[in-house]
């Protein structure tokens, strides 16, 4: 029984690390999107793989971050077109998790 508690404890720690990584990646994605928007670069040619490579993270983390940002209203994805809400992205960068 003691081993089972230990395994659950390790899982909880792993989940916390993944949550922290997602939060950090989400902020990095938000910052990158704001930067690209500020320099007036076209967002339509930016793939999730491009973002992952640029930020030094995985496609999965970028995908999860984009889903989270979309749910918060920071961006809208429609037919491969990306529109950002600059105010929401800036608020995400300022907010402490």
GROMACS elastic network, one bead per residue, 0.5 to 0.9 nm:
[ bonds ]
;  ai    aj funct       b0    kb
    1     4     6  0.51734   500
    1     5     6  0.66525   500
    1     6     6  0.88577   500
    2     5     6  0.52834   500
    2     6     6  0.63827   500
    2     7     6  0.88371   500
    3     7     6  0.62464   500
    3     8     6  0.87414   500
    4     7     6  0.51075   500
    4     8     6  0.63259   500
    4     9     6  0.85957   500
    5     8     6  0.51381   500
    5     9     6  0.60967   500
    5    10     6  0.86482   500
    6     9     6  0.50160   500
    6    10     6  0.62575   500
    6    11     6  0.86860   500
    7    10     6  0.51257   500
    7    11     6  0.62761   500
    7    12     6  0.87312   500
    8    12     6  0.62143   500
    8    13     6  0.86981   500
    9    12     6  0.51165   500
    9    13     6  0.63351   500
    9    14     6  0.86360   500
   10    13     6  0.51413   500
   10    14     6  0.61713   500
   10    15     6  0.86633   500
   11    15     6  0.61555   500
   11    16     6  0.86349   500
   12    15     6  0.50668   500
   12    16     6  0.62542   500
   12    17     6  0.87139   500
   13    16     6  0.50639   500
   13    17     6  0.62785   500
   13    18     6  0.86604   500
   14    17     6  0.51226   500
   14    18     6  0.61906   500
   14    19     6  0.85280   500
   15    18     6  0.50552   500
   15    19     6  0.60083   500
   15    20     6  0.85301   500
   16    19     6  0.50014   500
   16    20     6  0.61021   500
   16    21     6  0.85245   500
   17    20     6  0.50702   500
   17    21     6  0.60768   500
   17    22     6  0.85440   500
   18    22     6  0.60650   500
   18    23     6  0.85283   500
   19    22     6  0.51070   500
   19    23     6  0.61636   500
   19    24     6  0.86146   500
   20    23     6  0.50709   500
   20    24     6  0.61513   500
   20    25     6  0.85300   500
   20    97     6  0.87403   500
   21    24     6  0.50793   500
   21    25     6  0.59948   500
   21    26     6  0.83701   500
   21    61     6  0.80896   500
   22    25     6  0.50129   500
   22    26     6  0.58402   500
   22    27     6  0.85145   500
   22    61     6  0.62274   500
   22    62     6  0.83134   500
   22    64     6  0.73427   500
   22    65     6  0.64720   500
   23    26     6  0.50432   500
   23    27     6  0.63016   500
   23    28     6  0.86911   500
   23    65     6  0.76905   500
   23    97     6  0.75160   500
   24    27     6  0.52320   500
   24    28     6  0.62988   500
   24    29     6  0.87047   500
   25    29     6  0.60577   500
   25    30     6  0.84760   500
   25    55     6  0.81055   500
   25    57     6  0.77185   500
   25    61     6  0.67532   500
   25    62     6  0.68933   500
   25    65     6  0.65943   500
   26    29     6  0.50977   500
   26    30     6  0.61239   500
   26    31     6  0.85776   500
   26    61     6  0.81248   500
   26    62     6  0.72962   500
   26    64     6  0.80744   500
   26    66     6  0.72540   500
   26    68     6  0.76771   500
   26    69     6  0.73318   500
   26    92     6  0.87431   500
   27    31     6  0.61000   500
   27    32     6  0.85750   500
   27    65     6  0.82999   500
   27    89     6  0.84516   500
   27    92     6  0.68001   500
   27    93     6  0.58528   500
   28    31     6  0.50282   500
   28    32     6  0.61049   500
   28    33     6  0.85910   500
   28    55     6  0.72309   500
   28    93     6  0.84509   500
   29    32     6  0.50613   500
   29    33     6  0.61240   500
   29    34     6  0.85805   500
   29    51     6  0.74426   500
   29    52     6  0.88337   500
   29    55     6  0.78136   500
   29    62     6  0.71895   500
   29    65     6  0.71424   500
   29    66     6  0.76873   500
   29    69     6  0.89661   500
   30    33     6  0.52278   500
   30    34     6  0.62394   500
   30    35     6  0.86341   500
   30    65     6  0.87091   500
   30    66     6  0.87098   500
   30    69     6  0.78551   500
   30    74     6  0.83359   500
   30    89     6  0.56215   500
   30    90     6  0.77828   500
   30    92     6  0.74585   500
   30    93     6  0.71076   500
   31    34     6  0.51636   500
   31    35     6  0.61476   500
   31    36     6  0.86504   500
   31    89     6  0.75059   500
   31    90     6  0.79558   500
   31    93     6  0.70282   500
   32    35     6  0.50267   500
   32    36     6  0.61150   500
   32    37     6  0.84657   500
   32    51     6  0.81858   500
   32    54     6  0.89876   500
   32    55     6  0.84967   500
   33    36     6  0.51432   500
   33    37     6  0.60497   500
   33    38     6  0.85392   500
   33    43     6  0.80905   500
   33    84     6  0.77180   500
   33    86     6  0.88932   500
   33    89     6  0.83327   500
   34    38     6  0.60409   500
   34    39     6  0.87349   500
   34    84     6  0.81583   500
   34    86     6  0.67625   500
   34    89     6  0.71834   500
   34    90     6  0.78491   500
   35    38     6  0.50238   500
   35    39     6  0.63768   500
   35    40     6  0.85975   500
   35    41     6  0.88797   500
   36    39     6  0.53597   500
   36    40     6  0.62301   500
   36    41     6  0.54257   500
   36    42     6  0.76302   500
   36    43     6  0.72734   500
   37    41     6  0.61814   500
   37    42     6  0.77752   500
   37    43     6  0.76032   500
   37    84     6  0.82589   500
   37    86     6  0.85474   500
   38    41     6  0.77593   500
   40    43     6  0.86355   500
   42    45     6  0.65284   500
   42    46     6  0.78009   500
   43    46     6  0.54324   500
   43    47     6  0.87549   500
   43    81     6  0.76969   500
   43    82     6  0.64109   500
   43    83     6  0.81546   500
   44    47     6  0.80994   500
   44    80     6  0.69125   500
   44    81     6  0.55969   500
   44    82     6  0.63370   500
   45    81     6  0.89764   500
   46    49     6  0.82286   500
   46    50     6  0.61487   500
   46    51     6  0.70591   500
   47    50     6  0.50247   500
   47    51     6  0.64048   500
   47    52     6  0.86472   500
   48    51     6  0.50491   500
   48    52     6  0.61148   500
   48    53     6  0.85830   500
   48    59     6  0.61565   500
   48    60     6  0.88526   500
   48    62     6  0.63937   500
   48    63     6  0.67769   500
   48    66     6  0.88369   500
   49    53     6  0.60904   500
   49    54     6  0.84885   500
   49    58     6  0.78782   500
   49    59     6  0.56205   500
   49    62     6  0.81552   500
   50    53     6  0.51910   500
   50    54     6  0.60769   500
   50    55     6  0.85841   500
   50    59     6  0.87374   500
   51    54     6  0.50858   500
   51    55     6  0.60980   500
   51    56     6  0.83334   500
   51    57     6  0.83335   500
   51    58     6  0.89581   500
   51    59     6  0.79374   500
   51    62     6  0.70686   500
   52    55     6  0.52376   500
   52    56     6  0.57560   500
   52    58     6  0.53322   500
   52    59     6  0.53662   500
   52    60     6  0.85372   500
   52    61     6  0.78507   500
   52    62     6  0.60377   500
   52    63     6  0.89829   500
   53    56     6  0.50331   500
   53    57     6  0.64247   500
   53    58     6  0.75376   500
   53    59     6  0.82527   500
   54    57     6  0.79546   500
   55    58     6  0.86222   500
   57    60     6  0.84464   500
   57    61     6  0.67798   500
   57    62     6  0.74019   500
   58    61     6  0.53372   500
   58    62     6  0.64775   500
   58    63     6  0.86415   500
   59    62     6  0.51097   500
   59    63     6  0.59967   500
   59    64     6  0.85806   500
   60    63     6  0.50140   500
   60    64     6  0.61309   500
   60    65     6  0.84846   500
   61    64     6  0.51552   500
   61    65     6  0.60596   500
   61    66     6  0.86006   500
   62    66     6  0.60853   500
   62    67     6  0.85729   500
   63    66     6  0.51758   500
   63    67     6  0.62527   500
   63    68     6  0.86552   500
   64    67     6  0.51192   500
   64    68     6  0.62021   500
   64    69     6  0.86242   500
   65    68     6  0.50556   500
   65    69     6  0.60746   500
   65    70     6  0.84808   500
   66    70     6  0.59720   500
   66    71     6  0.85061   500
   66    75     6  0.80521   500
   67    70     6  0.50852   500
   67    71     6  0.61991   500
   67    72     6  0.87296   500
   68    71     6  0.51038   500
   68    72     6  0.63493   500
   68    73     6  0.88032   500
   68    74     6  0.87676   500
   69    72     6  0.51151   500
   69    73     6  0.63720   500
   69    74     6  0.51845   500
   69    75     6  0.62270   500
   69    76     6  0.87873   500
   69    88     6  0.89038   500
   69    89     6  0.80948   500
   69    92     6  0.89164   500
   70    73     6  0.51179   500
   70    74     6  0.56101   500
   70    76     6  0.59707   500
   70    77     6  0.77534   500
   71    74     6  0.75575   500
   71    75     6  0.82330   500
   72    75     6  0.79333   500
   72    88     6  0.78466   500
   73    76     6  0.71290   500
   73    84     6  0.85134   500
   73    85     6  0.71095   500
   73    88     6  0.69828   500
   73    89     6  0.88388   500
   74    83     6  0.86503   500
   74    84     6  0.58677   500
   74    86     6  0.71473   500
   74    87     6  0.78233   500
   74    88     6  0.50325   500
   74    89     6  0.55023   500
   74    92     6  0.85585   500
   75    82     6  0.68935   500
   75    83     6  0.55644   500
   75    85     6  0.56050   500
   75    86     6  0.85288   500
   75    88     6  0.84650   500
   75    89     6  0.82362   500
   76    81     6  0.80038   500
   76    82     6  0.57703   500
   76    83     6  0.51503   500
   76    84     6  0.63258   500
   76    85     6  0.81036   500
   77    80     6  0.62914   500
   77    81     6  0.55454   500
   77    83     6  0.65033   500
   77    84     6  0.87699   500
   78    81     6  0.51638   500
   78    82     6  0.66531   500
   78    83     6  0.83616   500
   79    82     6  0.84526   500
   84    87     6  0.88478   500
   84    88     6  0.84976   500
   84    89     6  0.77835   500
   85    88     6  0.55640   500
   85    89     6  0.63512   500
   85    90     6  0.87463   500
   86    89     6  0.51323   500
   86    90     6  0.60780   500
   86    91     6  0.85567   500
   87    90     6  0.52078   500
   87    91     6  0.61925   500
   87    92     6  0.87070   500
   88    91     6  0.50257   500
   88    92     6  0.62244   500
   88    93     6  0.87697   500
   89    92     6  0.50817   500
   89    93     6  0.64190   500
   89    94     6  0.88517   500
   90    93     6  0.51384   500
   90    94     6  0.63968   500
   90    95     6  0.86765   500
   91    94     6  0.51449   500
   91    95     6  0.59998   500
   92    95     6  0.51472   500
   92    96     6  0.80899   500
   93    96     6  0.79112   500
